């Protein structure tokens, strides 16, 4: 497993781990597409997935990530696809957590927002180091800010989408579940996830861990 510090640029045909991750995600995506609870909501939830994967494909030669970054992206996308299949508000894991958390709300969407910051802050840092030449504290703090900004942008897109589709589809996509502060809490969870990720990475590096500097994707 290469990290950002140990990776070397290789052609896509030689990036074997990425081949495996792409194949596994295709299986996950197909399973998610089979009889989703709400078909229209599933398509709406997947629009940004299609865009994001297309962006990764289009920029691979210009910006290949380390294997660790691709693994983190894969895990996050799998979590999202499970939520899309079950319409987030009805994900079984969230239902199981209700009595544990003593709440009537399904909190799986909160978990995915936290995972957005926790898992994707590392790839964001990789981009900043390689393309913006950031080092030191800036390379740890900006991914947290960017995660917060991306979370806010997503909430705005959700609101726009909800206003342009049917009320039932809009409610399913927003997944407010009766919480007027849902948007704010979702953004905070993404921010908290990124903060945990970057703080943990900084402490690990300070204690002698391998220095994480991004220079490409590994074999």
Number of C-alpha atoms within 10 A of each C-alpha: 11 17 23 26 16 18 21 18 17 14 12 16 9 12 15 13 17 20 13 11 17 14 12 14 17 13 12 16 19 11 14 20 18 10 11 18 16 15 17 13 22 24 16 18 21 17 10 12 15 11 11 13 11 12 11 15 13 11 10 15 15 9 19 24 26 27 25 19 23 21 17 18 18 19 16 19 22 17 17 23 23 20 24 28 24 19 21 28 21 19 18 14 13 21 17 13 16 15 11 9 12 8 11 11 18 21 21 24 25 19 15 22 22 22 25 28 31 24 23 25 31 25 20 19 28 28 22 20 21 16 12 11 11 17 13 9 9 12 22 24 16 18 26 28 15 17 25 24 15 17 23 19 13 15 18 13 12 18 16 12 16 18 13 10 14 11 11 10 20 20 17 21 24 19 19 16 14 9 10 9 9 17 19 12 14 21 23 20 23 30 29 20 25 30 23 18 21 22 15 12 17 18 11 13 13 11 9 8 11 13 15 17 22 25 22 25 28 25 18
